[in-house]
């Protein structure tokens, strides 16, 4: 395969973008945890947001290492041996599913609280209940992705597949439905339903009460859930379209430029990686509480630095 210099330069640029996204994601998800600890919202909601940041952190490391090695050294860790073949696909899908399903739980909780504000059970959900939900999501994700541990390595084509290429094709469609399509529709329906309920309630509130209510950090959770759901869906479209073309055999029936397909795949996977990396920055954009908290943290740290560096005084 004849590889041109521009192609190599672009691949190296994408590799550096992967490194940037990994660093961005580590910082961003750490800040989500820090801000959540300071946020005055229900412990149930707080715990789910923090654990979601942890699952994203794991996904960032797994995806980032793979794309970096693939772009810089042309090493595909999925296909190194049977062990990496199984572990990579299982762990990546495992943490990704738990993270996105957590968003579904959060959007449902927000809607039900607005729909049934006096319900005793809903009003008294605690951190203990959040732990139970998280354990259930972990178990469901394990059941869904257990098939990944049965993967085989096709040494002829150096491909990691589930039983066969047909099995891999079916699994990719199932992943798209359960990990991307259904969560997006679910979150969109419950979030839009919550927004409609909020507008209905706002019409019944006095101006003073309404102004106080708008400052409630828990209201910003809705915006956070909705914006990340939209971004996740849109950022997954290129890779999904490419996988469909591969699974249907479309690419093998055409005179396709292989380096170009590899480049398209790397760009698509980088977009998907960005979903886990820039979540905090999307939260910061839509949530005034995040903006205020980060500003306070920066001022606090600047004061601490000044106390340790006399030359600043």
PyMOL commands that set and color helices and strands:
alter all, ss='L'
color gray80, all
select helices_A, chain A and resi 5-38+43-73+77-79+82-115+120-123+127-150+165-202+207-214+217-247+251-253+258-277+279-286+288-308+310-312
alter helices_A, ss='H'
color red, helices_A
select strands_A, chain A and resi 151-154+159-162
alter strands_A, ss='S'
color yellow, strands_A
deselect
rebuild
show_as cartoon
